[in-house]
C-alpha cells in the first residue's frame, strides 16, 4: 500500500525520495504502522509512537533538537509560515498549519536575518544553538577591522547602532543594528575631530586606540610646526611640553633652550665672560653630546694640546667633584672651570712619592709632555747625571727592562703600593754589573776575590757587550803575562778553554735567566813554556844547567828555528867551515823511541870525524 499512499500524499513521497525527515528513516515500514486507514473526516490519521507529538523523538528526522531548540514547543516551529520547502508546496492538506512537514534546516527559514545578508547565509559561523547573544563563534579579529585598545571594551550597539548610520527598521519601524557595511577607514564617522581638520583626516597617524591621550610614537609630524623635533626631543612625551588638560594648552616657547630648561650650571657656563644658552655647547641629541670643539677650547685659559685633545670632556669637567659644596655647581653638578696650572691638579702622582725629595717634587713636567706619558723626556743625557750613565747596550735597552714592573731575568721590584699606580721603580739600587748580570767568574776578580781587579767587571768588559772582552794584547800585561811573539796571534780560548762558547743560541747574562754555565775561573798552571807546551825532547836536556827549559833555546816567535840556540856556544861541537852549512837533520838523523814515544836525539851525538865520515885509508895501501 505504500506506493498508493505516496501517490496521493506527494509531499511525503518527495521527502522519502530526497531521503529527508522521519518518513525517509522509516521508508521500509508500512505506512499503516503509524497511520490508520481513512475512516471519516474526524479520524486522527497520525498515530504517534510515544502517544503525543511532544514525546516524538526528533532525532528520527535526521535533525536532533539541541540548545534552545530542545526547549521550544513543536508548534512554535511547525507553523504554516515556516513551511517553505518544496514538500510543503506538494501538500494537499486543506489546513497546512495542521501538518508537520515542510520545514528547512537553514536558520533563515525560521529566523529573520537582521544582517540583511551582509554577513552571509551561515548563521552558525557566529552563533550557536544556545542563544543569539552573545555570538560565541564570532571573532572580530577576523574582520576587516579588528578591535584593539578601547574599542575592545565598547558595546556592539555603540558602533552598530550609531546615530550617523543608515539603520534598517523592523516591522514596527524600530531601528535595528547595522553590521555591514560599517565605515571604518577613518575615525571621523564615529568620533568628532577636535582639530577641525587642521591636521588632516587620518587620526590614526597620531592617536592610538588605547586612548586619545595615547599618541603613536612618531605619528604626529612635528615638522609641520614652527619647531621640528630633533634628537632627544623626538622621544619626549607630548605632555611634557603641551598641557593635556587644556587641549594641549598654549603653544610653548622655543626660541631658546632656557625657555624650557633650567640653567644646569648655576651661571658658571660662560664664553668670553658671558653666560650662554645651552645650545652654545649642547645639541638636541642629548646634553652629554656637546658641540664645544677642541678649536674653541684653544681660546680658553687652557688650550688643549697633545693627548688632551682626545680626552673626554667629563674626564676633566667631572661631576660632583670632591671638596666642592653641593649645589654650588648647579643641578648638573659639573665642574666647568677646573684647576689646570699643574699636571698634579688633575693627575695623581703615579710614582708613589718616589721623587718627592727632588727639586720640584713629584711634578710631571720635567719628564712628561702632553703628547703622551710615553716616551719620557728623561733620556740618556739626564741619566748620565745619575750613578749609572747609559752607555753602550744600556743606551738601547727599554727603560722598563730595569724600571718596569716585569723585569725579565732580574729580581722583582717592590710591591705596587710602594711604587705607585705606574708600577715603575724610579730609584733602583742596582748600579754594579753583578746586581743585574750573572758573574761567571764567581767573584774571583771582585773586590773580595782571589784576583781582585780595579773596576771589577769593567777591567775586562765594557757596556757594549760581554763578548768579546776588551782584554787585548796590551791589556794582557795587566794580568802579569805579556803576550809577545806567536802568543799575540793565539785566540783566547786556546789557553783559556773555559771561554769557549757552547753551540746553540747565546745564553742570557741576566741573573734569573742565564741558565747553567760552566765556571770561568781563568786560572793558569804557570807562566813558563812547560805549563802549556809538552817538550818534544824528552829528558835529553835535563842535565843542562837551565834544566832544559824551552826558553833557553826557543823564542816566542816560533819553535822553529830555535832562535836562542847557538851551536858554537851551547853545544860540545862547534859548527865551522862546511859544517855550518850542513842541515841539522844530517847529523841528528835517527829518531829513537824513548820514554814511549819517538823523539829526535840531540844528545849524546858522536862528534868525531870517524863517527860520521868513517876511518881514513891512505892511498896505495893494499
Backbone torsions as a table, in degrees:
resi	resn	phi	psi	omega
1	UNK	NA	-16.1	-174.7
2	UNK	-57.1	-39.3	-178.1
3	UNK	-65.1	-37.3	179.6
4	UNK	-69.6	-34.7	179.4
5	UNK	-63.0	-51.3	-175.0
6	UNK	-73.1	-15.2	176.3
7	UNK	-65.0	-33.2	176.7
8	UNK	-93.4	-43.6	-179.9
9	UNK	-88.1	78.4	-174.7
10	UNK	-66.4	-31.1	179.4
11	UNK	-63.2	-39.1	177.8
12	UNK	-69.4	-40.4	178.4
13	UNK	-59.9	-39.9	179.1
14	UNK	-63.2	-40.9	179.9
15	UNK	-65.3	-42.4	-179.6
16	UNK	-66.5	-41.4	-178.9
17	UNK	-63.9	-32.6	-178.9
18	UNK	-98.4	12.6	174.6
19	UNK	54.7	48.9	-179.5
20	UNK	-127.6	148.0	173.8
21	UNK	78.3	-179.1	-176.3
22	UNK	-67.8	-32.4	-178.7
23	UNK	-64.5	-34.3	177.8
24	UNK	-68.4	-32.5	179.3
25	UNK	-65.6	-35.6	-175.7
26	UNK	-109.3	27.9	-175.0
27	UNK	-66.3	-18.1	177.4
28	UNK	-82.0	-14.5	-179.4
29	UNK	-86.9	157.8	175.8
30	UNK	-73.8	141.5	-179.4
31	UNK	-57.7	-33.3	-176.4
32	UNK	-67.1	-10.7	177.7
33	UNK	-60.8	-37.9	-178.5
34	UNK	-112.3	-22.1	-175.3
35	UNK	-118.6	125.9	174.8
36	UNK	-76.7	168.2	-179.7
37	UNK	-72.0	162.5	-179.2
38	UNK	-64.7	127.8	179.8
39	UNK	-144.1	57.0	176.3
40	UNK	97.4	163.2	-174.0
41	UNK	-68.3	-21.1	-177.0
42	UNK	-93.4	6.0	-177.3
43	UNK	-74.1	132.3	173.2
44	UNK	-82.1	103.9	-170.0
45	UNK	-76.6	-17.2	179.5
46	UNK	-96.6	123.9	175.1
47	UNK	-106.4	101.0	-176.8
48	UNK	-68.4	131.7	-177.2
49	UNK	-58.2	-35.0	-178.6
50	UNK	-103.1	10.2	173.7
51	UNK	102.2	-24.5	179.9
52	UNK	-155.7	163.1	-180.0
53	UNK	-67.0	-29.8	-177.7
54	UNK	-67.5	-23.0	-178.9
55	UNK	-99.9	7.4	-179.2
56	UNK	-66.6	135.8	178.7
57	UNK	-82.3	102.9	-174.1
58	UNK	-68.9	-16.8	179.5
59	UNK	-62.8	-23.9	-179.1
60	UNK	-68.8	-14.2	178.5
61	UNK	-82.7	-9.4	-175.6
62	UNK	89.1	2.6	179.0
63	UNK	-136.7	89.3	-178.2
64	UNK	-65.6	147.9	179.8
65	UNK	-86.2	122.9	-178.0
66	UNK	-130.4	162.9	177.1
67	UNK	58.2	-135.9	-179.8
68	UNK	-63.0	-29.2	179.9
69	UNK	-61.7	-30.4	-176.7
70	UNK	-69.4	-24.7	-178.1
71	UNK	-103.6	0.2	-178.6
72	UNK	-85.5	139.9	178.8
73	UNK	-67.7	148.8	-174.6
74	UNK	-58.1	-45.1	-174.3
75	UNK	-75.0	-10.9	174.9
76	UNK	-71.9	-22.5	178.0
77	UNK	-104.1	-42.9	-177.2
78	UNK	-82.9	74.4	177.6
79	UNK	-117.3	157.6	-179.4
80	UNK	-61.1	-27.3	179.6
81	UNK	-67.8	-33.8	-176.5
82	UNK	-89.5	-7.5	-178.9
83	UNK	-83.9	90.9	-171.9
84	UNK	-120.9	1.8	-178.0
85	UNK	-79.3	165.5	177.8
86	UNK	-57.4	-28.2	-179.9
87	UNK	-63.6	-37.5	-179.2
88	UNK	-64.0	-33.8	-178.8
89	UNK	-73.5	-20.5	-179.8
90	UNK	-89.1	-8.9	-177.4
91	UNK	-70.2	137.6	178.5
92	UNK	-104.6	16.4	-178.2
93	UNK	-69.4	134.0	-180.0
94	UNK	-66.7	-36.0	179.4
95	UNK	-117.5	92.9	-175.7
96	UNK	-58.2	-29.2	-176.4
97	UNK	-66.1	-14.9	178.4
98	UNK	-86.2	-7.5	-179.0
99	UNK	-87.7	176.9	-177.3
100	UNK	-124.9	-8.6	-176.6
101	UNK	-101.3	162.5	176.1
102	UNK	114.2	-1.6	179.1
103	UNK	-83.8	152.0	173.8
104	UNK	-109.8	159.9	-176.5
105	UNK	-85.9	-20.3	-179.9
106	UNK	-63.7	144.6	-177.9
107	UNK	-59.3	-40.1	-175.2
108	UNK	-67.1	-14.6	177.6
109	UNK	-66.3	-28.0	-179.3
110	UNK	-114.3	-30.9	-172.9
111	UNK	-110.8	146.4	175.7
112	UNK	-73.0	139.2	175.7
113	UNK	-86.4	98.1	-177.2
114	UNK	-71.6	-9.7	178.7
115	UNK	-92.1	-1.7	176.6
116	UNK	54.5	37.6	176.3
117	UNK	78.9	-0.8	-175.7
118	UNK	-69.9	-22.1	-177.4
119	UNK	-110.4	16.2	178.2
120	UNK	90.8	-177.5	-175.3
121	UNK	-102.1	-10.6	-177.3
122	UNK	-90.8	89.1	-179.0
123	UNK	-61.6	-31.9	-174.2
124	UNK	-74.3	-3.4	173.4
125	UNK	-70.4	-20.3	177.6
126	UNK	-120.1	-35.4	-175.2
127	UNK	-105.7	157.4	170.3
128	UNK	-117.2	-174.4	-176.3
129	UNK	-83.6	1.3	-179.3
130	UNK	-77.9	-47.9	-178.9
131	UNK	-168.0	158.0	177.5
132	UNK	-72.4	-36.0	-177.7
133	UNK	-121.2	137.0	-9.6
134	UNK	-73.8	169.6	178.3
135	UNK	-89.9	92.2	-169.5
136	UNK	-66.0	-22.3	-178.0
137	UNK	-94.9	1.7	179.9
138	UNK	-85.9	131.8	178.0
139	UNK	-126.4	109.7	-176.5
140	UNK	-64.4	-20.8	-179.8
141	UNK	-63.9	-29.1	-177.5
142	UNK	-83.4	-0.6	178.5
143	UNK	-88.1	179.5	177.8
144	UNK	-76.6	-4.4	178.6
145	UNK	-138.1	83.9	176.8
146	UNK	-63.4	143.9	-180.0
147	UNK	-88.1	122.5	178.3
148	UNK	-129.8	162.2	176.0
149	UNK	58.0	-134.3	-179.0
150	UNK	-65.1	-27.4	-179.2
151	UNK	-61.2	-30.2	-178.7
152	UNK	-67.7	-18.3	-177.8
153	UNK	-98.8	-8.0	-176.8
154	UNK	-78.7	139.5	177.3
155	UNK	-67.6	149.4	-176.3
156	UNK	-56.9	-42.9	-175.8
157	UNK	-61.9	-24.5	-177.2
158	UNK	-61.7	-32.5	-179.6
159	UNK	-102.4	-40.4	-172.8
160	UNK	-86.2	-1.4	171.8
161	UNK	-132.8	33.1	-179.8
162	UNK	-63.6	151.3	-175.3
163	UNK	-61.8	-34.8	-175.4
164	UNK	-78.6	-1.6	-177.4
165	UNK	-90.7	152.2	174.9
166	UNK	-86.7	86.9	-172.6
167	UNK	-79.5	144.4	174.9
168	UNK	-73.2	164.1	-179.0
169	UNK	-119.6	150.6	175.2
170	UNK	-89.5	-171.3	-175.9
171	UNK	-62.3	-29.1	-179.7
172	UNK	-90.2	3.2	178.4
173	UNK	86.7	9.3	179.8
174	UNK	-85.3	143.5	-178.6
175	UNK	-68.8	142.9	176.5
176	UNK	-116.0	157.0	-178.9
177	UNK	-62.5	145.5	174.7
178	UNK	-110.0	121.9	-176.8
179	UNK	-104.2	-26.6	-179.4
180	UNK	-162.1	132.1	1.8
181	UNK	-86.0	141.2	173.9
182	UNK	-116.7	120.2	179.7
183	UNK	-65.1	128.7	-178.8
184	UNK	-145.4	8.8	179.5
185	UNK	-64.3	-33.3	177.9
186	UNK	-125.7	165.7	-178.3
187	UNK	-80.8	-25.8	-171.3
188	UNK	-63.0	-24.0	174.9
189	UNK	-60.8	-24.7	180.0
190	UNK	-110.6	-33.4	-173.7
191	UNK	-112.6	147.5	176.8
192	UNK	-80.7	135.1	179.9
193	UNK	-80.9	108.0	-179.1
194	UNK	-71.3	-12.9	-178.7
195	UNK	-95.4	1.2	176.5
196	UNK	54.3	37.1	176.5
197	UNK	79.2	1.1	-176.2
198	UNK	-67.3	-27.3	-177.1
199	UNK	-107.5	15.3	177.4
200	UNK	94.0	169.9	-173.8
201	UNK	-86.5	-12.9	-173.3
202	UNK	-92.9	93.3	-179.1
203	UNK	-64.9	-33.8	-173.4
204	UNK	-66.0	-12.5	176.5
205	UNK	-67.4	-29.0	-177.5
206	UNK	-112.4	-35.1	-172.9
207	UNK	-104.1	148.6	176.6
208	UNK	-108.8	158.3	-178.2
209	UNK	-71.3	-13.3	177.5
210	UNK	-62.8	-35.9	179.4
211	UNK	-176.9	152.9	174.6
212	UNK	-65.3	-27.3	179.4
213	UNK	-76.6	-14.3	178.2
214	UNK	-93.2	115.0	-176.5
215	UNK	-98.6	149.1	177.5
216	UNK	-74.4	124.2	179.2
217	UNK	-56.7	125.7	179.6
218	UNK	75.0	4.7	-177.0
219	UNK	-74.0	-46.7	-178.9
220	UNK	-76.7	129.4	-179.6
221	UNK	-85.0	92.8	-178.1
222	UNK	-70.0	-13.2	178.8
223	UNK	-65.0	-18.0	178.4
224	UNK	-76.6	-10.7	178.9
225	UNK	-92.7	-179.0	179.1
226	UNK	-80.4	-8.2	-179.8
227	UNK	-130.8	86.3	177.3
228	UNK	-61.4	142.2	-179.3
229	UNK	-87.7	129.6	178.4
230	UNK	-134.8	159.5	174.6
231	UNK	58.8	-133.8	-177.9
232	UNK	-65.3	-24.3	-179.1
233	UNK	-63.3	-24.4	-179.4
234	UNK	-63.9	-35.2	-176.5
235	UNK	-90.7	-2.9	-179.7
236	UNK	-73.1	136.7	177.8
237	UNK	-67.3	141.0	-177.0
238	UNK	-54.9	-39.9	-175.1
239	UNK	-65.1	-16.0	178.5
240	UNK	-73.3	-24.0	177.0
241	UNK	-109.9	-33.4	-177.8
242	UNK	-109.3	142.5	-178.6
243	UNK	-85.5	109.5	-176.8
244	UNK	-71.6	-17.0	-177.9
245	UNK	-75.2	-18.1	-176.7
246	UNK	-126.4	53.9	179.8
247	UNK	51.6	44.6	179.9
248	UNK	73.1	9.7	166.0
249	UNK	63.7	-168.4	179.9
250	UNK	-74.0	144.4	-179.1
251	UNK	-62.5	128.4	-176.5
252	UNK	-73.2	157.5	176.0
253	UNK	-76.2	152.1	-177.3
254	UNK	-151.0	13.3	-177.2
255	UNK	-63.5	-33.9	179.4
256	UNK	-139.0	160.1	178.5
257	UNK	-60.5	-34.6	-178.8
258	UNK	-64.1	-14.1	177.6
259	UNK	-64.6	-30.8	-179.7
260	UNK	-114.8	-34.8	-172.3
261	UNK	-104.1	141.5	175.3
262	UNK	-77.8	156.8	176.2
263	UNK	-70.0	111.2	-176.1
264	UNK	-79.3	-7.4	-175.3
265	UNK	-115.0	13.9	175.3
266	UNK	52.2	40.0	176.3
267	UNK	77.7	5.4	-179.1
268	UNK	-85.6	-14.7	-179.9
269	UNK	-83.4	98.2	-176.8
270	UNK	-127.3	151.8	171.3
271	UNK	-129.9	127.1	-176.5
272	UNK	55.8	34.0	175.6
273	UNK	82.9	1.6	-178.8
274	UNK	-116.4	138.8	175.7
275	UNK	-67.4	132.7	-174.9
276	UNK	-115.7	161.6	177.1
277	UNK	-71.7	160.2	-178.2
278	UNK	-54.8	-36.7	-174.0
279	UNK	-64.2	-13.1	177.7
280	UNK	-68.8	-26.1	-177.4
281	UNK	-124.6	-24.3	-172.8
282	UNK	-115.6	158.6	177.8
283	UNK	-117.5	165.3	-178.6
284	UNK	-70.4	-11.8	176.4
285	UNK	-67.6	-15.2	178.3
286	UNK	151.8	152.1	179.7
287	UNK	-66.0	-28.7	-179.1
288	UNK	-76.3	-14.1	174.9
289	UNK	-95.3	107.8	-175.5
290	UNK	-109.7	160.0	-179.5
291	UNK	-112.1	10.5	177.1
292	UNK	-77.9	109.5	-169.5
293	UNK	-88.1	167.9	176.0
294	UNK	-62.7	-37.8	179.3
295	UNK	-62.6	-39.5	176.6
296	UNK	-66.3	-34.6	-179.8
297	UNK	-66.1	-22.7	179.8
298	UNK	-64.3	-21.3	179.5
299	UNK	-88.8	-3.2	179.8
300	UNK	-82.3	178.9	-179.8
301	UNK	-67.1	-18.6	179.4
302	UNK	-131.1	94.6	177.8
303	UNK	-64.3	148.7	179.7
304	UNK	-95.0	120.4	178.4
305	UNK	-129.4	162.4	175.1
306	UNK	58.9	-136.4	-178.2
307	UNK	-66.5	-22.0	179.5
308	UNK	-62.4	-23.5	-179.5
309	UNK	-69.1	-20.9	-177.6
310	UNK	-104.7	-1.9	-177.6
311	UNK	-74.6	138.1	175.1
312	UNK	-61.8	141.9	-178.6
313	UNK	-54.8	-40.9	-175.4
314	UNK	-66.8	-15.8	179.6
315	UNK	-69.6	-30.4	177.8
316	UNK	-102.7	-41.8	179.9
317	UNK	-91.2	76.3	-170.5
318	UNK	-78.4	157.9	179.0
319	UNK	-93.4	134.3	179.3
320	UNK	50.4	59.6	-179.1
321	UNK	-65.8	146.5	179.3
322	UNK	-67.2	147.6	178.1
323	UNK	85.4	-1.9	179.4
324	UNK	-107.9	133.1	-177.1
325	UNK	-59.0	133.5	-179.9
326	UNK	-61.4	133.7	178.4
327	UNK	90.9	-16.4	-177.3
328	UNK	-73.3	-18.7	179.9
329	UNK	-97.1	2.0	-178.2
330	UNK	92.6	172.4	-178.8
331	UNK	-56.5	-32.4	179.9
332	UNK	-68.5	-28.8	178.8
333	UNK	66.5	26.7	-175.9
334	UNK	-101.2	133.3	177.6
335	UNK	-77.6	102.4	-176.4
336	UNK	-75.5	-36.7	-176.2
337	UNK	-123.0	80.3	-179.8
338	UNK	-76.2	159.7	175.2
339	UNK	-65.0	144.8	-174.9
340	UNK	-149.0	13.6	-177.0
341	UNK	-67.0	-35.9	-178.2
342	UNK	-126.7	159.4	174.7
343	UNK	-60.1	-38.2	-176.4
344	UNK	-69.0	-8.8	174.2
345	UNK	-66.9	-28.5	179.7
346	UNK	-114.5	-35.9	-173.4
347	UNK	-101.1	140.3	175.2
348	UNK	-79.9	159.1	175.0
349	UNK	-74.3	101.6	-176.8
350	UNK	-77.1	0.4	-178.8
351	UNK	-106.1	14.0	172.1
352	UNK	60.6	30.3	176.6
353	UNK	76.8	13.3	-179.4
354	UNK	-62.1	-28.8	-176.5
355	UNK	-104.6	15.2	-175.3
356	UNK	-62.7	-28.3	-175.5
357	UNK	-85.0	-9.5	-178.1
358	UNK	-81.4	161.6	177.6
359	UNK	-58.6	130.5	-177.1
360	UNK	90.1	-4.9	177.1
361	UNK	66.0	-145.1	-174.5
362	UNK	-91.0	25.7	-179.1
363	UNK	-60.0	141.7	-177.8
364	UNK	-78.6	-29.4	-168.8
365	UNK	-57.9	-35.4	-178.9
366	UNK	-61.8	-25.2	-175.6
367	UNK	-114.9	-21.7	-172.5
368	UNK	-125.6	157.0	175.3
369	UNK	-127.9	168.3	-176.1
370	UNK	-72.2	-9.6	176.9
371	UNK	-69.6	-18.4	178.7
372	UNK	154.5	153.0	178.6
373	UNK	-65.6	-32.0	179.9
374	UNK	-116.2	140.9	-4.5
375	UNK	-76.8	159.4	179.5
376	UNK	-77.2	153.4	174.9
377	UNK	-74.7	-14.4	-177.2
378	UNK	-79.5	101.5	-175.2
379	UNK	-112.1	-159.7	-175.9
380	UNK	-63.5	-37.0	-179.5
381	UNK	-63.5	-41.6	178.2
382	UNK	-70.5	-35.8	-179.5
383	UNK	-66.6	-27.0	-179.2
384	UNK	-64.7	-19.7	178.9
385	UNK	-82.5	-5.6	-179.5
386	UNK	-95.3	-171.0	-177.3
387	UNK	-70.6	-22.9	-176.0
388	UNK	-128.4	95.8	175.7
389	UNK	-63.9	147.8	179.1
390	UNK	-92.6	109.5	-179.0
391	UNK	-134.6	162.5	176.5
392	UNK	56.2	-133.0	179.8
393	UNK	-62.6	-32.2	-179.7
394	UNK	-60.6	-30.3	-178.7
395	UNK	-72.0	-18.5	-177.9
396	UNK	-99.8	-8.4	-177.0
397	UNK	-79.0	140.0	174.9
398	UNK	-61.3	143.5	179.7
399	UNK	-55.1	-37.8	-175.8
400	UNK	-66.0	-18.9	-179.7
401	UNK	-62.7	-29.3	177.8
402	UNK	-109.0	-35.0	-172.8
403	UNK	-105.2	-8.6	-174.1
404	UNK	-82.8	169.0	-177.3
405	UNK	-67.4	-27.5	179.8
406	UNK	-113.6	93.0	-179.2
407	UNK	-96.4	90.0	-175.0
408	UNK	-61.2	124.7	177.0
409	UNK	82.8	3.7	-178.0
410	UNK	-125.6	159.7	178.4
411	UNK	-57.0	143.0	-177.2
412	UNK	-66.9	157.3	178.0
413	UNK	-79.5	168.0	173.1
414	UNK	-61.8	164.3	-179.4
415	UNK	-60.8	157.5	-175.5
416	UNK	-60.5	-32.1	-177.5
417	UNK	-64.0	-15.9	176.6
418	UNK	-100.0	-21.9	-177.5
419	UNK	-94.6	-19.0	-174.6
420	UNK	97.2	171.9	-173.8
421	UNK	-62.4	-29.1	-179.5
422	UNK	-69.7	-21.7	178.7
423	UNK	67.5	27.3	-177.7
424	UNK	-111.8	130.9	176.7
425	UNK	-91.6	107.0	-179.1
426	UNK	-83.7	-27.1	179.0
427	UNK	-112.7	105.0	-179.7
428	UNK	-112.2	153.2	-177.3
429	UNK	-90.3	-14.8	-174.6
430	UNK	-76.6	100.3	175.8
431	UNK	-120.7	-14.1	176.6
432	UNK	-94.8	153.0	-178.8
433	UNK	-57.0	-44.6	-175.2
434	UNK	-69.6	-10.1	177.1
435	UNK	-71.9	-26.8	-178.1
436	UNK	-117.1	-32.1	-171.9
437	UNK	-108.4	146.6	178.0
438	UNK	-69.3	132.1	178.8
439	UNK	-94.2	102.8	-179.0
440	UNK	-71.5	-9.3	-179.0
441	UNK	-94.5	3.9	176.7
442	UNK	54.0	37.1	176.1
443	UNK	77.3	8.3	-176.3
444	UNK	-58.9	-37.4	-176.3
445	UNK	-103.4	8.0	177.9
446	UNK	-77.9	176.9	-177.6
447	UNK	-56.7	-32.2	-178.8
448	UNK	-103.6	13.3	-176.4
449	UNK	-85.6	177.9	179.9
450	UNK	-68.9	-38.2	179.4
451	UNK	-119.6	66.7	-177.3
452	UNK	-61.1	139.1	179.1
453	UNK	-125.9	143.5	177.1
454	UNK	-62.3	139.7	-178.7
455	UNK	72.7	3.1	174.1
456	UNK	55.0	-120.4	-176.5
457	UNK	-61.2	-34.4	-176.0
458	UNK	-66.9	-10.6	177.2
459	UNK	-66.7	-30.6	-177.0
460	UNK	-119.6	-21.1	-174.0
461	UNK	-122.9	159.1	171.7
462	UNK	-122.2	178.8	-175.1
463	UNK	-86.0	4.3	176.2
464	UNK	-77.1	-45.2	178.8
465	UNK	-168.9	151.7	176.0
466	UNK	-72.0	-34.4	178.9
467	UNK	-119.7	135.3	-6.4
468	UNK	-76.2	158.7	175.7
469	UNK	-69.1	162.7	-178.4
470	UNK	-87.7	3.9	179.0
471	UNK	-71.4	112.4	178.2
472	UNK	-110.3	-170.0	-177.7
473	UNK	-60.1	-42.2	-178.3
474	UNK	-68.4	-42.5	-176.5
475	UNK	-73.1	-18.6	-179.5
476	UNK	-62.4	-25.5	177.0
477	UNK	-62.7	-25.5	177.9
478	UNK	-62.6	-20.6	179.8
479	UNK	-101.6	22.7	172.8
480	UNK	67.6	26.0	174.2
481	UNK	-150.2	106.1	-179.4
482	UNK	-77.1	135.5	177.0
483	UNK	-93.3	111.1	179.6
484	UNK	-129.6	165.4	176.7
485	UNK	59.6	-137.8	-177.6
486	UNK	-65.6	-22.1	178.3
487	UNK	-63.1	-22.5	-179.2
488	UNK	-68.7	-24.1	-176.2
489	UNK	-99.2	-1.9	-177.5
490	UNK	-83.6	136.8	177.2
491	UNK	-67.1	153.4	-176.7
492	UNK	-57.8	-44.6	-174.0
493	UNK	-72.0	-5.5	173.7
494	UNK	-67.6	-32.5	176.7
495	UNK	-101.1	-42.1	-178.9
496	UNK	-100.4	80.4	-172.7
497	UNK	-64.3	-23.5	-179.2
498	UNK	-69.1	-12.4	-179.5
499	UNK	-87.0	-1.3	177.8
500	UNK	-66.4	134.3	180.0
501	UNK	-80.8	136.3	173.6
502	UNK	-72.8	148.8	179.0
503	UNK	-63.9	154.6	179.8
504	UNK	109.5	-176.4	-177.4
505	UNK	-63.8	149.4	-180.0
506	UNK	-65.2	142.4	179.5
507	UNK	-77.3	150.6	172.9
508	UNK	-71.7	148.4	178.7
509	UNK	-96.7	-4.0	-176.1
510	UNK	-73.2	155.7	-170.6
511	UNK	-57.5	-43.8	-170.2
512	UNK	-96.5	-2.8	-177.0
513	UNK	-129.4	10.2	-175.6
514	UNK	-70.3	-27.6	-179.2
515	UNK	76.0	177.1	-179.1
516	UNK	-66.4	138.5	-179.6
517	UNK	-148.0	141.1	178.2
518	UNK	-67.3	147.1	179.0
519	UNK	-65.9	145.2	178.3
520	UNK	-117.1	80.9	-175.4
521	UNK	-78.5	-29.1	-178.2
522	UNK	56.6	39.1	174.4
523	UNK	-84.1	157.3	179.1
524	UNK	-130.2	155.7	-180.0
525	UNK	-81.5	-19.7	-178.4
526	UNK	163.4	-179.0	-177.4
527	UNK	-110.5	-4.4	178.1
528	UNK	-85.9	168.6	-175.8
529	UNK	-62.2	-39.1	-174.8
530	UNK	-63.5	-20.1	179.9
531	UNK	-66.8	-27.2	-178.1
532	UNK	-118.0	-32.6	-173.9
533	UNK	-105.5	142.5	177.1
534	UNK	-95.3	130.7	-177.5
535	UNK	-68.8	134.3	177.2
536	UNK	-87.0	1.2	-174.0
537	UNK	-101.4	1.6	-175.9
538	UNK	64.9	-136.9	-179.4
539	UNK	-109.4	27.4	-176.5
540	UNK	-61.4	-33.1	-173.9
541	UNK	-106.6	17.0	-178.0
542	UNK	-65.6	-25.2	-177.1
543	UNK	-87.1	-4.0	179.0
544	UNK	-71.6	163.5	-175.5
545	UNK	-62.6	-34.0	179.8
546	UNK	-90.1	10.6	177.3
547	UNK	63.7	24.8	174.9
548	UNK	75.5	24.3	178.7
549	UNK	-63.6	142.3	-176.6
550	UNK	-59.7	-40.4	-173.7
551	UNK	-64.4	-13.9	179.4
552	UNK	-72.0	-24.7	-179.2
553	UNK	-117.8	-31.7	-172.7
554	UNK	-107.6	145.9	172.0
555	UNK	-97.7	176.4	-176.8
556	UNK	-89.5	-3.5	178.1
557	UNK	-74.6	-37.3	-179.5
558	UNK	-170.2	154.9	176.5
559	UNK	-72.9	-32.7	-179.7
560	UNK	-120.5	137.1	-10.4
561	UNK	-70.1	165.1	177.1
562	UNK	-75.2	89.2	-167.8
563	UNK	-64.1	-24.4	-177.7
564	UNK	-94.2	-4.9	-177.1
565	UNK	-87.3	126.7	178.6
566	UNK	-117.8	110.1	-173.9
567	UNK	-62.5	-29.3	-177.8
568	UNK	-75.8	-27.9	-175.9
569	UNK	-102.1	-43.5	-170.1
570	UNK	-89.9	-10.1	-178.2
571	UNK	-116.8	165.3	179.9
572	UNK	-81.1	-7.3	-177.3
573	UNK	-125.9	110.2	-178.9
574	UNK	-76.9	136.1	178.2
575	UNK	-91.3	109.0	178.9
576	UNK	-132.6	162.2	176.8
577	UNK	62.0	-134.1	-177.2
578	UNK	-68.5	-23.0	179.1
579	UNK	-65.0	-26.4	-178.0
580	UNK	-64.8	-21.2	-177.5
581	UNK	-101.7	-0.7	-178.3
582	UNK	-79.2	130.9	176.9
583	UNK	-61.1	148.5	-178.1
584	UNK	-56.0	-40.5	-174.4
585	UNK	-67.4	-13.7	178.6
586	UNK	-70.1	-31.2	179.2
587	UNK	-98.1	-40.6	179.8
588	UNK	-97.6	73.5	-166.6
589	UNK	-102.8	-27.3	-168.9
590	UNK	-105.5	104.8	175.6
591	UNK	-65.2	141.5	179.8
592	UNK	-123.2	148.1	-179.3
593	UNK	-90.2	111.9	178.9
594	UNK	-133.3	143.4	176.5
595	UNK	54.6	35.2	174.0
596	UNK	82.6	8.0	178.6
597	UNK	-149.2	160.5	-179.3
598	UNK	-87.2	124.9	-179.5
599	UNK	-130.7	159.6	174.1
600	UNK	-86.5	127.9	-177.1
601	UNK	-87.6	119.1	178.1
602	UNK	-102.7	-24.8	177.5
603	UNK	-154.8	143.7	-5.9
604	UNK	-77.4	145.4	176.6
605	UNK	-126.7	130.7	177.9
606	UNK	-56.9	143.2	-176.5
607	UNK	-137.2	15.2	170.5
608	UNK	-85.3	160.1	-178.3
609	UNK	-61.2	-42.2	-176.7
610	UNK	-64.5	-27.9	-179.3
611	UNK	-64.1	-28.5	-178.4
612	UNK	-109.3	-34.8	-172.0
613	UNK	-104.7	-9.3	-178.0
614	UNK	88.6	168.8	-178.4
615	UNK	-76.8	141.1	-179.6
616	UNK	-80.8	132.1	176.5
617	UNK	-112.5	119.4	-178.6
618	UNK	-59.5	150.8	-179.2
619	UNK	-68.2	134.9	177.2
620	UNK	92.8	-2.5	-179.9
621	UNK	-76.5	136.3	-176.8
622	UNK	-74.1	NA	NA
